[in-house]
Amino acid sequence: MTIAERLIAEAAKSREVEAWISRQILAGQRPSEILAEMDRLGVSKPWRGDGPAGLTMACAVMFALPFLSLGYLLPG
């Protein structure tokens, strides 16, 4: 399997993978470099995250952070 065929096969796995590969190509990375990075990181790591649950948790933490820090800095 050639580098191009392997990259196409990886991109066909999901829209997230395809979008990640597209961003890498637009950033100027060569296909062999993209595949090397995918192998180094593991196929699922660059585009797989917590998704909406992780974003919700991050927003909740950032919302609560000022209140928590002011509560400790300015006790009532």
N, CA, C, O and CB atoms as a CASP TS submission, in Angstrom:
PFRMAT TS
TARGET T0000
AUTHOR 0000-0000-0000
METHOD Language model
MODEL 1
PARENT N/A
ATOM      1  N   MET     1       0.853  -1.175   0.000  1.00  0.00           N
ATOM      2  CA  MET     1       0.000   0.000   0.000  1.00  0.00           C
ATOM      3  C   MET     1       0.899   1.238   0.000  1.00  0.00           C
ATOM      4  O   MET     1       1.827   1.344   0.801  1.00  0.00           O
ATOM      5  CB  MET     1      -0.970  -0.002   1.231  1.00  0.00           C
ATOM      6  N   THR     2       0.614   2.157  -0.895  1.00  0.00           N
ATOM      7  CA  THR     2       1.421   3.377  -0.990  1.00  0.00           C
ATOM      8  C   THR     2       1.040   4.354   0.121  1.00  0.00           C
ATOM      9  O   THR     2       0.045   4.163   0.821  1.00  0.00           O
ATOM     10  CB  THR     2       1.242   4.044  -2.376  1.00  0.00           C
ATOM     11  N   ILE     3       1.837   5.387   0.267  1.00  0.00           N
ATOM     12  CA  ILE     3       1.570   6.402   1.287  1.00  0.00           C
ATOM     13  C   ILE     3       0.224   7.068   1.026  1.00  0.00           C
ATOM     14  O   ILE     3      -0.556   7.297   1.951  1.00  0.00           O
ATOM     15  CB  ILE     3       2.697   7.459   1.315  1.00  0.00           C
ATOM     16  N   ALA     4      -0.040   7.375  -0.240  1.00  0.00           N
ATOM     17  CA  ALA     4      -1.306   8.033  -0.587  1.00  0.00           C
ATOM     18  C   ALA     4      -2.494   7.131  -0.266  1.00  0.00           C
ATOM     19  O   ALA     4      -3.495   7.592   0.283  1.00  0.00           O
ATOM     20  CB  ALA     4      -1.324   8.418  -2.079  1.00  0.00           C
ATOM     21  N   GLU     5      -2.384   5.845  -0.609  1.00  0.00           N
ATOM     22  CA  GLU     5      -3.480   4.915  -0.326  1.00  0.00           C
ATOM     23  C   GLU     5      -3.711   4.777   1.174  1.00  0.00           C
ATOM     24  O   GLU     5      -4.852   4.710   1.632  1.00  0.00           O
ATOM     25  CB  GLU     5      -3.187   3.542  -0.941  1.00  0.00           C
ATOM     26  N   ARG     6      -2.619   4.733   1.934  1.00  0.00           N
ATOM     27  CA  ARG     6      -2.751   4.603   3.392  1.00  0.00           C
ATOM     28  C   ARG     6      -3.389   5.854   3.998  1.00  0.00           C
ATOM     29  O   ARG     6      -4.227   5.758   4.895  1.00  0.00           O
ATOM     30  CB  ARG     6      -1.372   4.348   4.036  1.00  0.00           C
ATOM     31  N   LEU     7      -2.991   7.012   3.509  1.00  0.00           N
ATOM     32  CA  LEU     7      -3.558   8.260   4.015  1.00  0.00           C
ATOM     33  C   LEU     7      -5.047   8.361   3.664  1.00  0.00           C
ATOM     34  O   LEU     7      -5.847   8.816   4.482  1.00  0.00           O
ATOM     35  CB  LEU     7      -2.790   9.467   3.442  1.00  0.00           C
ATOM     36  N   ILE     8      -5.413   7.944   2.466  1.00  0.00           N
ATOM     37  CA  ILE     8      -6.826   7.943   2.071  1.00  0.00           C
ATOM     38  C   ILE     8      -7.621   6.975   2.940  1.00  0.00           C
ATOM     39  O   ILE     8      -8.739   7.281   3.351  1.00  0.00           O
ATOM     40  CB  ILE     8      -6.976   7.567   0.579  1.00  0.00           C
ATOM     41  N   ALA     9      -7.046   5.808   3.219  1.00  0.00           N
ATOM     42  CA  ALA     9      -7.732   4.829   4.062  1.00  0.00           C
ATOM     43  C   ALA     9      -7.930   5.363   5.475  1.00  0.00           C
ATOM     44  O   ALA     9      -8.985   5.147   6.072  1.00  0.00           O
ATOM     45  CB  ALA     9      -6.948   3.516   4.104  1.00  0.00           C
ATOM     46  N   GLU    10      -6.945   6.049   6.012  1.00  0.00           N
ATOM     47  CA  GLU    10      -7.075   6.634   7.348  1.00  0.00           C
ATOM     48  C   GLU    10      -8.129   7.736   7.346  1.00  0.00           C
ATOM     49  O   GLU    10      -8.913   7.852   8.288  1.00  0.00           O
ATOM     50  CB  GLU    10      -5.719   7.191   7.833  1.00  0.00           C
ATOM     51  N   ALA    11      -8.148   8.549   6.280  1.00  0.00           N
ATOM     52  CA  ALA    11      -9.115   9.649   6.200  1.00  0.00           C
ATOM     53  C   ALA    11     -10.537   9.131   6.062  1.00  0.00           C
ATOM     54  O   ALA    11     -11.486   9.810   6.456  1.00  0.00           O
ATOM     55  CB  ALA    11      -8.783  10.564   5.025  1.00  0.00           C
ATOM     56  N   ALA    12     -10.692   7.944   5.511  1.00  0.00           N
ATOM     57  CA  ALA    12     -12.030   7.383   5.320  1.00  0.00           C
ATOM     58  C   ALA    12     -12.638   6.843   6.611  1.00  0.00           C
ATOM     59  O   ALA    12     -13.815   6.484   6.634  1.00  0.00           O
ATOM     60  CB  ALA    12     -11.978   6.282   4.291  1.00  0.00           C
ATOM     61  N   LYS    13     -11.855   6.780   7.682  1.00  0.00           N
ATOM     62  CA  LYS    13     -12.360   6.212   8.939  1.00  0.00           C
ATOM     63  C   LYS    13     -13.442   7.072   9.576  1.00  0.00           C
ATOM     64  O   LYS    13     -14.421   6.542  10.102  1.00  0.00           O
ATOM     65  CB  LYS    13     -11.222   6.030   9.920  1.00  0.00           C
ATOM     66  N   SER    14     -13.280   8.379   9.535  1.00  0.00           N
ATOM     67  CA  SER    14     -14.292   9.265  10.114  1.00  0.00           C
ATOM     68  C   SER    14     -14.069  10.680   9.607  1.00  0.00           C
ATOM     69  O   SER    14     -13.025  11.003   9.040  1.00  0.00           O
ATOM     70  CB  SER    14     -14.248   9.226  11.667  1.00  0.00           C
ATOM     71  N   ARG    15     -15.073  11.511   9.825  1.00  0.00           N
ATOM     72  CA  ARG    15     -14.957  12.910   9.393  1.00  0.00           C
ATOM     73  C   ARG    15     -13.897  13.647  10.193  1.00  0.00           C
ATOM     74  O   ARG    15     -13.214  14.523   9.664  1.00  0.00           O
ATOM     75  CB  ARG    15     -16.303  13.627   9.529  1.00  0.00           C
ATOM     76  N   GLU    16     -13.756  13.293  11.476  1.00  0.00           N
ATOM     77  CA  GLU    16     -12.757  13.958  12.317  1.00  0.00           C
ATOM     78  C   GLU    16     -11.354  13.659  11.822  1.00  0.00           C
ATOM     79  O   GLU    16     -10.499  14.543  11.782  1.00  0.00           O
ATOM     80  CB  GLU    16     -12.903  13.522  13.780  1.00  0.00           C
ATOM     81  N   VAL    17     -11.120  12.403  11.442  1.00  0.00           N
ATOM     82  CA  VAL    17      -9.806  12.019  10.924  1.00  0.00           C
ATOM     83  C   VAL    17      -9.538  12.755   9.617  1.00  0.00           C
ATOM     84  O   VAL    17      -8.445  13.277   9.399  1.00  0.00           O
ATOM     85  CB  VAL    17      -9.719  10.484  10.714  1.00  0.00           C
ATOM     86  N   GLU    18     -10.546  12.789   8.751  1.00  0.00           N
ATOM     87  CA  GLU    18     -10.393  13.471   7.471  1.00  0.00           C
ATOM     88  C   GLU    18     -10.100  14.959   7.679  1.00  0.00           C
ATOM     89  O   GLU    18      -9.244  15.523   6.998  1.00  0.00           O
ATOM     90  CB  GLU    18     -11.657  13.291   6.616  1.00  0.00           C
ATOM     91  N   ALA    19     -10.799  15.588   8.606  1.00  0.00           N
ATOM     92  CA  ALA    19     -10.574  17.013   8.880  1.00  0.00           C
ATOM     93  C   ALA    19      -9.176  17.245   9.441  1.00  0.00           C
ATOM     94  O   ALA    19      -8.514  18.215   9.073  1.00  0.00           O
ATOM     95  CB  ALA    19     -11.632  17.547   9.864  1.00  0.00           C
ATOM     96  N   TRP    20      -8.723  16.362  10.329  1.00  0.00           N
ATOM     97  CA  TRP    20      -7.394  16.516  10.915  1.00  0.00           C
ATOM     98  C   TRP    20      -6.323  16.384   9.839  1.00  0.00           C
ATOM     99  O   TRP    20      -5.376  17.169   9.796  1.00  0.00           O
ATOM    100  CB  TRP    20      -7.166  15.476  12.028  1.00  0.00           C
ATOM    101  N   ILE    21      -6.480  15.386   8.970  1.00  0.00           N
ATOM    102  CA  ILE    21      -5.515  15.192   7.888  1.00  0.00           C
ATOM    103  C   ILE    21      -5.535  16.390   6.941  1.00  0.00           C
ATOM    104  O   ILE    21      -4.480  16.842   6.496  1.00  0.00           O
ATOM    105  CB  ILE    21      -5.819  13.888   7.113  1.00  0.00           C
ATOM    106  N   SER    22      -6.712  16.905   6.632  1.00  0.00           N
ATOM    107  CA  SER    22      -6.817  18.076   5.758  1.00  0.00           C
ATOM    108  C   SER    22      -6.103  19.281   6.359  1.00  0.00           C
ATOM    109  O   SER    22      -5.404  20.012   5.657  1.00  0.00           O
ATOM    110  CB  SER    22      -8.289  18.417   5.497  1.00  0.00           C
ATOM    111  N   ARG    23      -6.281  19.485   7.665  1.00  0.00           N
ATOM    112  CA  ARG    23      -5.585  20.610   8.322  1.00  0.00           C
ATOM    113  C   ARG    23      -4.075  20.435   8.263  1.00  0.00           C
ATOM    114  O   ARG    23      -3.338  21.405   8.084  1.00  0.00           O
ATOM    115  CB  ARG    23      -6.035  20.740   9.789  1.00  0.00           C
ATOM    116  N   GLN    24      -3.615  19.195   8.414  1.00  0.00           N
ATOM    117  CA  GLN    24      -2.172  18.952   8.346  1.00  0.00           C
ATOM    118  C   GLN    24      -1.631  19.238   6.954  1.00  0.00           C
ATOM    119  O   GLN    24      -0.551  19.810   6.811  1.00  0.00           O
ATOM    120  CB  GLN    24      -1.852  17.511   8.743  1.00  0.00           C
ATOM    121  N   ILE    25      -2.376  18.844   5.929  1.00  0.00           N
ATOM    122  CA  ILE    25      -1.946  19.095   4.549  1.00  0.00           C
ATOM    123  C   ILE    25      -1.935  20.589   4.265  1.00  0.00           C
ATOM    124  O   ILE    25      -0.995  21.101   3.658  1.00  0.00           O
ATOM    125  CB  ILE    25      -2.868  18.367   3.545  1.00  0.00           C
ATOM    126  N   LEU    26      -2.992  21.301   4.708  1.00  0.00           N
ATOM    127  CA  LEU    26      -3.039  22.753   4.497  1.00  0.00           C
ATOM    128  C   LEU    26      -1.923  23.471   5.254  1.00  0.00           C
ATOM    129  O   LEU    26      -1.483  24.546   4.846  1.00  0.00           O
ATOM    130  CB  LEU    26      -4.398  23.306   4.932  1.00  0.00           C
ATOM    131  N   ALA    27      -1.469  22.876   6.352  1.00  0.00           N
ATOM    132  CA  ALA    27      -0.379  23.471   7.120  1.00  0.00           C
ATOM    133  C   ALA    27       0.982  23.202   6.475  1.00  0.00           C
ATOM    134  O   ALA    27       2.005  23.708   6.938  1.00  0.00           O
ATOM    135  CB  ALA    27      -0.393  22.936   8.547  1.00  0.00           C
ATOM    136  N   GLY    28       0.988  22.405   5.409  1.00  0.00           N
ATOM    137  CA  GLY    28       2.233  22.178   4.688  1.00  0.00           C
ATOM    138  C   GLY    28       2.951  20.895   5.034  1.00  0.00           C
ATOM    139  O   GLY    28       4.084  20.689   4.600  1.00  0.00           O
ATOM    140  N   GLN    29       2.327  20.038   5.797  1.00  0.00           N
ATOM    141  CA  GLN    29       2.967  18.769   6.125  1.00  0.00           C
ATOM    142  C   GLN    29       2.867  17.813   4.954  1.00  0.00           C
ATOM    143  O   GLN    29       1.857  17.777   4.251  1.00  0.00           O
ATOM    144  CB  GLN    29       2.336  18.149   7.374  1.00  0.00           C
ATOM    145  N   ARG    30       3.921  17.040   4.750  1.00  0.00           N
ATOM    146  CA  ARG    30       3.910  16.037   3.694  1.00  0.00           C
ATOM    147  C   ARG    30       3.153  14.800   4.176  1.00  0.00           C
ATOM    148  O   ARG    30       3.108  14.528   5.376  1.00  0.00           O
ATOM    149  CB  ARG    30       5.356  15.668   3.267  1.00  0.00           C
ATOM    150  N   PRO    31       2.564  14.056   3.249  1.00  0.00           N
ATOM    151  CA  PRO    31       1.810  12.859   3.645  1.00  0.00           C
ATOM    152  C   PRO    31       2.613  11.872   4.486  1.00  0.00           C
ATOM    153  O   PRO    31       2.078  11.267   5.415  1.00  0.00           O
ATOM    154  CB  PRO    31       1.308  12.157   2.421  1.00  0.00           C
ATOM    155  N   SER    32       3.889  11.710   4.165  1.00  0.00           N
ATOM    156  CA  SER    32       4.711  10.787   4.955  1.00  0.00           C
ATOM    157  C   SER    32       4.891  11.299   6.381  1.00  0.00           C
ATOM    158  O   SER    32       4.950  10.506   7.322  1.00  0.00           O
ATOM    159  CB  SER    32       6.083  10.588   4.290  1.00  0.00           C
ATOM    160  N   GLU    33       4.979  12.621   6.547  1.00  0.00           N
ATOM    161  CA  GLU    33       5.092  13.201   7.885  1.00  0.00           C
ATOM    162  C   GLU    33       3.795  13.020   8.667  1.00  0.00           C
ATOM    163  O   GLU    33       3.820  12.757   9.869  1.00  0.00           O
ATOM    164  CB  GLU    33       5.452  14.693   7.795  1.00  0.00           C
ATOM    165  N   ILE    34       2.660  13.160   7.981  1.00  0.00           N
ATOM    166  CA  ILE    34       1.362  12.979   8.634  1.00  0.00           C
ATOM    167  C   ILE    34       1.220  11.551   9.129  1.00  0.00           C
ATOM    168  O   ILE    34       0.795  11.321  10.261  1.00  0.00           O
ATOM    169  CB  ILE    34       0.211  13.329   7.673  1.00  0.00           C
ATOM    170  N   LEU    35       1.576  10.584   8.277  1.00  0.00           N
ATOM    171  CA  LEU    35       1.489   9.183   8.681  1.00  0.00           C
ATOM    172  C   LEU    35       2.449   8.875   9.829  1.00  0.00           C
ATOM    173  O   LEU    35       2.113   8.111  10.734  1.00  0.00           O
ATOM    174  CB  LEU    35       1.784   8.271   7.491  1.00  0.00           C
ATOM    175  N   ALA    36       3.634   9.463   9.790  1.00  0.00           N
ATOM    176  CA  ALA    36       4.595   9.251  10.876  1.00  0.00           C
ATOM    177  C   ALA    36       4.054   9.803  12.185  1.00  0.00           C
ATOM    178  O   ALA    36       4.210   9.182  13.237  1.00  0.00           O
ATOM    179  CB  ALA    36       5.943   9.907  10.543  1.00  0.00           C
ATOM    180  N   GLU    37       3.418  10.970  12.122  1.00  0.00           N
ATOM    181  CA  GLU    37       2.832  11.555  13.329  1.00  0.00           C
ATOM    182  C   GLU    37       1.675  10.710  13.839  1.00  0.00           C
ATOM    183  O   GLU    37       1.510  10.540  15.047  1.00  0.00           O
ATOM    184  CB  GLU    37       2.357  12.984  13.055  1.00  0.00           C
ATOM    185  N   MET    38       0.874  10.180  12.920  1.00  0.00           N
ATOM    186  CA  MET    38      -0.234   9.313  13.323  1.00  0.00           C
ATOM    187  C   MET    38       0.285   8.053  14.006  1.00  0.00           C
ATOM    188  O   MET    38      -0.284   7.594  14.996  1.00  0.00           O
ATOM    189  CB  MET    38      -1.094   8.940  12.107  1.00  0.00           C
ATOM    190  N   ASP    39       1.372   7.498  13.467  1.00  0.00           N
ATOM    191  CA  ASP    39       1.965   6.307  14.080  1.00  0.00           C
ATOM    192  C   ASP    39       2.565   6.629  15.442  1.00  0.00           C
ATOM    193  O   ASP    39       2.451   5.846  16.385  1.00  0.00           O
ATOM    194  CB  ASP    39       3.038   5.713  13.165  1.00  0.00           C
ATOM    195  N   ARG    40       3.204   7.793  15.534  1.00  0.00           N
ATOM    196  CA  ARG    40       3.854   8.185  16.787  1.00  0.00           C
ATOM    197  C   ARG    40       2.823   8.432  17.887  1.00  0.00           C
ATOM    198  O   ARG    40       3.017   8.020  19.031  1.00  0.00           O
ATOM    199  CB  ARG    40       4.709   9.445  16.576  1.00  0.00           C
ATOM    200  N   LEU    41       1.734   9.100  17.539  1.00  0.00           N
ATOM    201  CA  LEU    41       0.725   9.452  18.527  1.00  0.00           C
ATOM    202  C   LEU    41      -0.302   8.354  18.756  1.00  0.00           C
ATOM    203  O   LEU    41      -1.008   8.361  19.765  1.00  0.00           O
ATOM    204  CB  LEU    41       0.029  10.702  18.107  1.00  0.00           C
ATOM    205  N   GLY    42      -0.384   7.442  17.853  1.00  0.00           N
ATOM    206  CA  GLY    42      -1.470   6.474  17.896  1.00  0.00           C
ATOM    207  C   GLY    42      -2.593   7.038  17.048  1.00  0.00           C
ATOM    208  O   GLY    42      -2.864   8.238  17.096  1.00  0.00           O
ATOM    209  N   VAL    43      -3.229   6.212  16.294  1.00  0.00           N
ATOM    210  CA  VAL    43      -4.180   6.676  15.287  1.00  0.00           C
ATOM    211  C   VAL    43      -5.283   7.527  15.880  1.00  0.00           C
ATOM    212  O   VAL    43      -5.736   8.464  15.223  1.00  0.00           O
ATOM    213  CB  VAL    43      -4.784   5.503  14.568  1.00  0.00           C
ATOM    214  N   SER    44      -5.736   7.246  17.089  1.00  0.00           N
ATOM    215  CA  SER    44      -6.906   7.957  17.601  1.00  0.00           C
ATOM    216  C   SER    44      -6.583   9.233  18.352  1.00  0.00           C
ATOM    217  O   SER    44      -7.491  10.036  18.571  1.00  0.00           O
ATOM    218  CB  SER    44      -7.675   7.063  18.490  1.00  0.00           C
ATOM    219  N   LYS    45      -5.358   9.467  18.755  1.00  0.00           N
ATOM    220  CA  LYS    45      -5.074  10.584  19.653  1.00  0.00           C
ATOM    221  C   LYS    45      -5.214  11.984  19.060  1.00  0.00           C
ATOM    222  O   LYS    45      -5.778  12.841  19.741  1.00  0.00           O
ATOM    223  CB  LYS    45      -3.720  10.437  20.161  1.00  0.00           C
ATOM    224  N   PRO    46      -4.749  12.283  17.853  1.00  0.00           N
ATOM    225  CA  PRO    46      -4.803  13.684  17.423  1.00  0.00           C
ATOM    226  C   PRO    46      -6.201  14.260  17.282  1.00  0.00           C
ATOM    227  O   PRO    46      -6.386  15.457  17.505  1.00  0.00           O
ATOM    228  CB  PRO    46      -4.107  13.822  16.131  1.00  0.00           C
ATOM    229  N   TRP    47      -7.169  13.475  16.929  1.00  0.00           N
ATOM    230  CA  TRP    47      -8.508  14.016  16.677  1.00  0.00           C
ATOM    231  C   TRP    47      -9.525  13.521  17.664  1.00  0.00           C
ATOM    232  O   TRP    47     -10.679  13.948  17.638  1.00  0.00           O
ATOM    233  CB  TRP    47      -8.956  13.670  15.292  1.00  0.00           C
ATOM    234  N   ARG    48      -9.125  12.643  18.519  1.00  0.00           N
ATOM    235  CA  ARG    48     -10.085  12.103  19.472  1.00  0.00           C
ATOM    236  C   ARG    48      -9.913  12.813  20.801  1.00  0.00           C
ATOM    237  O   ARG    48      -8.805  12.894  21.331  1.00  0.00           O
ATOM    238  CB  ARG    48      -9.910  10.573  19.638  1.00  0.00           C
ATOM    239  N   GLY    49     -10.968  13.308  21.317  1.00  0.00           N
ATOM    240  CA  GLY    49     -10.930  13.965  22.605  1.00  0.00           C
ATOM    241  C   GLY    49     -12.176  13.602  23.374  1.00  0.00           C
ATOM    242  O   GLY    49     -12.847  12.620  23.057  1.00  0.00           O
ATOM    243  N   ASP    50     -12.477  14.363  24.352  1.00  0.00           N
ATOM    244  CA  ASP    50     -13.681  14.098  25.110  1.00  0.00           C
ATOM    245  C   ASP    50     -14.914  14.599  24.375  1.00  0.00           C
ATOM    246  O   ASP    50     -16.039  14.242  24.724  1.00  0.00           O
ATOM    247  CB  ASP    50     -13.591  14.737  26.479  1.00  0.00           C
ATOM    248  N   GLY    51     -14.705  15.415  23.369  1.00  0.00           N
ATOM    249  CA  GLY    51     -15.827  15.941  22.601  1.00  0.00           C
ATOM    250  C   GLY    51     -16.658  16.900  23.424  1.00  0.00           C
ATOM    251  O   GLY    51     -16.111  17.682  24.201  1.00  0.00           O
ATOM    252  N   PRO    52     -17.979  16.854  23.268  1.00  0.00           N
ATOM    253  CA  PRO    52     -18.859  17.782  23.977  1.00  0.00           C
ATOM    254  C   PRO    52     -18.754  17.673  25.493  1.00  0.00           C
ATOM    255  O   PRO    52     -18.879  18.678  26.193  1.00  0.00           O
ATOM    256  CB  PRO    52     -20.282  17.547  23.560  1.00  0.00           C
ATOM    257  N   ALA    53     -18.527  16.473  26.009  1.00  0.00           N
ATOM    258  CA  ALA    53     -18.419  16.315  27.461  1.00  0.00           C
ATOM    259  C   ALA    53     -17.195  17.052  28.000  1.00  0.00           C
ATOM    260  O   ALA    53     -17.264  17.694  29.048  1.00  0.00           O
ATOM    261  CB  ALA    53     -18.347  14.824  27.835  1.00  0.00           C
ATOM    262  N   GLY    54     -16.085  16.958  27.287  1.00  0.00           N
ATOM    263  CA  GLY    54     -14.876  17.656  27.715  1.00  0.00           C
ATOM    264  C   GLY    54     -15.021  19.155  27.634  1.00  0.00           C
ATOM    265  O   GLY    54     -14.537  19.879  28.503  1.00  0.00           O
ATOM    266  N   LEU    55     -15.682  19.625  26.601  1.00  0.00           N
ATOM    267  CA  LEU    55     -15.911  21.056  26.447  1.00  0.00           C
ATOM    268  C   LEU    55     -16.828  21.578  27.546  1.00  0.00           C
ATOM    269  O   LEU    55     -16.595  22.652  28.099  1.00  0.00           O
ATOM    270  CB  LEU    55     -16.507  21.359  25.070  1.00  0.00           C
ATOM    271  N   THR    56     -17.860  20.822  27.855  1.00  0.00           N
ATOM    272  CA  THR    56     -18.787  21.219  28.921  1.00  0.00           C
ATOM    273  C   THR    56     -18.060  21.297  30.259  1.00  0.00           C
ATOM    274  O   THR    56     -18.255  22.239  31.026  1.00  0.00           O
ATOM    275  CB  THR    56     -19.967  20.230  29.014  1.00  0.00           C
ATOM    276  N   MET    57     -17.234  20.314  30.529  1.00  0.00           N
ATOM    277  CA  MET    57     -16.481  20.303  31.793  1.00  0.00           C
ATOM    278  C   MET    57     -15.516  21.487  31.850  1.00  0.00           C
ATOM    279  O   MET    57     -15.401  22.141  32.887  1.00  0.00           O
ATOM    280  CB  MET    57     -15.702  18.971  31.953  1.00  0.00           C
ATOM    281  N   ALA    58     -14.831  21.765  30.757  1.00  0.00           N
ATOM    282  CA  ALA    58     -13.896  22.895  30.725  1.00  0.00           C
ATOM    283  C   ALA    58     -14.621  24.209  30.949  1.00  0.00           C
ATOM    284  O   ALA    58     -14.126  25.079  31.665  1.00  0.00           O
ATOM    285  CB  ALA    58     -13.143  22.935  29.392  1.00  0.00           C
ATOM    286  N   CYS    59     -15.790  24.362  30.342  1.00  0.00           N
ATOM    287  CA  CYS    59     -16.570  25.593  30.529  1.00  0.00           C
ATOM    288  C   CYS    59     -17.038  25.729  31.979  1.00  0.00           C
ATOM    289  O   CYS    59     -17.017  26.826  32.539  1.00  0.00           O
ATOM    290  CB  CYS    59     -17.786  25.610  29.577  1.00  0.00           C
ATOM    291  N   ALA    60     -17.454  24.629  32.580  1.00  0.00           N
ATOM    292  CA  ALA    60     -17.915  24.664  33.972  1.00  0.00           C
ATOM    293  C   ALA    60     -16.773  25.047  34.910  1.00  0.00           C
ATOM    294  O   ALA    60     -16.955  25.833  35.839  1.00  0.00           O
ATOM    295  CB  ALA    60     -18.503  23.297  34.382  1.00  0.00           C
ATOM    296  N   VAL    61     -15.599  24.483  34.655  1.00  0.00           N
ATOM    297  CA  VAL    61     -14.442  24.802  35.501  1.00  0.00           C
ATOM    298  C   VAL    61     -14.054  26.269  35.340  1.00  0.00           C
ATOM    299  O   VAL    61     -13.791  26.953  36.329  1.00  0.00           O
ATOM    300  CB  VAL    61     -13.243  23.891  35.152  1.00  0.00           C
ATOM    301  N   MET    62     -14.018  26.751  34.109  1.00  0.00           N
ATOM    302  CA  MET    62     -13.635  28.142  33.889  1.00  0.00           C
ATOM    303  C   MET    62     -14.674  29.111  34.448  1.00  0.00           C
ATOM    304  O   MET    62     -14.318  30.211  34.868  1.00  0.00           O
ATOM    305  CB  MET    62     -13.432  28.400  32.403  1.00  0.00           C
ATOM    306  N   PHE    63     -15.940  28.730  34.463  1.00  0.00           N
ATOM    307  CA  PHE    63     -16.973  29.567  35.051  1.00  0.00           C
ATOM    308  C   PHE    63     -16.815  29.631  36.568  1.00  0.00           C
ATOM    309  O   PHE    63     -16.954  30.699  37.164  1.00  0.00           O
ATOM    310  CB  PHE    63     -18.364  29.041  34.681  1.00  0.00           C
ATOM    311  N   ALA    64     -16.524  28.490  37.191  1.00  0.00           N
ATOM    312  CA  ALA    64     -16.449  28.426  38.651  1.00  0.00           C
ATOM    313  C   ALA    64     -15.129  28.961  39.200  1.00  0.00           C
ATOM    314  O   ALA    64     -15.067  29.363  40.362  1.00  0.00           O
ATOM    315  CB  ALA    64     -16.643  27.002  39.111  1.00  0.00           C
ATOM    316  N   LEU    65     -14.085  28.974  38.394  1.00  0.00           N
ATOM    317  CA  LEU    65     -12.762  29.370  38.861  1.00  0.00           C
ATOM    318  C   LEU    65     -12.714  30.760  39.500  1.00  0.00           C
ATOM    319  O   LEU    65     -12.134  30.889  40.579  1.00  0.00           O
ATOM    320  CB  LEU    65     -11.805  29.323  37.720  1.00  0.00           C
ATOM    321  N   PRO    66     -13.288  31.807  38.900  1.00  0.00           N
ATOM    322  CA  PRO    66     -13.232  33.129  39.545  1.00  0.00           C
ATOM    323  C   PRO    66     -13.948  33.150  40.903  1.00  0.00           C
ATOM    324  O   PRO    66     -13.475  33.779  41.849  1.00  0.00           O
ATOM    325  CB  PRO    66     -13.849  34.182  38.626  1.00  0.00           C
ATOM    326  N   PHE    67     -15.081  32.465  40.987  1.00  0.00           N
ATOM    327  CA  PHE    67     -15.814  32.444  42.247  1.00  0.00           C
ATOM    328  C   PHE    67     -15.030  31.710  43.336  1.00  0.00           C
ATOM    329  O   PHE    67     -14.991  32.144  44.487  1.00  0.00           O
ATOM    330  CB  PHE    67     -17.180  31.788  42.050  1.00  0.00           C
ATOM    331  N   LEU    68     -14.411  30.598  42.959  1.00  0.00           N
ATOM    332  CA  LEU    68     -13.624  29.849  43.931  1.00  0.00           C
ATOM    333  C   LEU    68     -12.398  30.637  44.378  1.00  0.00           C
ATOM    334  O   LEU    68     -12.081  30.700  45.566  1.00  0.00           O
ATOM    335  CB  LEU    68     -13.199  28.509  43.346  1.00  0.00           C
ATOM    336  N   SER    69     -11.714  31.238  43.404  1.00  0.00           N
ATOM    337  CA  SER    69     -10.506  31.987  43.772  1.00  0.00           C
ATOM    338  C   SER    69     -10.847  33.224  44.585  1.00  0.00           C
ATOM    339  O   SER    69     -10.107  33.548  45.514  1.00  0.00           O
ATOM    340  CB  SER    69      -9.725  32.389  42.521  1.00  0.00           C
ATOM    341  N   LEU    70     -11.929  33.930  44.284  1.00  0.00           N
ATOM    342  CA  LEU    70     -12.321  35.089  45.084  1.00  0.00           C
ATOM    343  C   LEU    70     -12.794  34.664  46.471  1.00  0.00           C
ATOM    344  O   LEU    70     -12.605  35.396  47.443  1.00  0.00           O
ATOM    345  CB  LEU    70     -13.423  35.881  44.371  1.00  0.00           C
ATOM    346  N   GLY    71     -13.397  33.507  46.566  1.00  0.00           N
ATOM    347  CA  GLY    71     -13.822  33.006  47.860  1.00  0.00           C
ATOM    348  C   GLY    71     -12.632  32.739  48.794  1.00  0.00           C
ATOM    349  O   GLY    71     -12.724  32.936  50.006  1.00  0.00           O
ATOM    350  N   TYR    72     -11.539  32.299  48.219  1.00  0.00           N
ATOM    351  CA  TYR    72     -10.352  32.058  49.040  1.00  0.00           C
ATOM    352  C   TYR    72      -9.555  33.328  49.296  1.00  0.00           C
ATOM    353  O   TYR    72      -8.949  33.482  50.356  1.00  0.00           O
ATOM    354  CB  TYR    72      -9.466  31.031  48.379  1.00  0.00           C
ATOM    355  N   LEU    73      -9.556  34.244  48.317  1.00  0.00           N
ATOM    356  CA  LEU    73      -8.781  35.465  48.471  1.00  0.00           C
ATOM    357  C   LEU    73      -9.487  36.509  49.324  1.00  0.00           C
ATOM    358  O   LEU    73      -8.851  37.259  50.064  1.00  0.00           O
ATOM    359  CB  LEU    73      -8.472  36.043  47.124  1.00  0.00           C
ATOM    360  N   LEU    74     -10.812  36.546  49.210  1.00  0.00           N
ATOM    361  CA  LEU    74     -11.587  37.532  49.956  1.00  0.00           C
ATOM    362  C   LEU    74     -12.617  36.824  50.837  1.00  0.00           C
ATOM    363  O   LEU    74     -13.812  36.878  50.547  1.00  0.00           O
ATOM    364  CB  LEU    74     -12.284  38.523  48.991  1.00  0.00           C
ATOM    365  N   PRO    75     -12.181  36.174  51.889  1.00  0.00           N
ATOM    366  CA  PRO    75     -13.154  35.455  52.721  1.00  0.00           C
ATOM    367  C   PRO    75     -14.128  36.442  53.374  1.00  0.00           C
ATOM    368  O   PRO    75     -13.764  37.564  53.727  1.00  0.00           O
ATOM    369  CB  PRO    75     -12.428  34.615  53.809  1.00  0.00           C
ATOM    370  N   GLY    76     -15.346  35.997  53.519  1.00  0.00           N
ATOM    371  CA  GLY    76     -16.425  36.852  54.022  1.00  0.00           C
ATOM    372  C   GLY    76     -16.326  37.078  55.457  1.00  0.00           C
ATOM    373  O   GLY    76     -17.161  37.777  56.031  1.00  0.00           O
TER
END
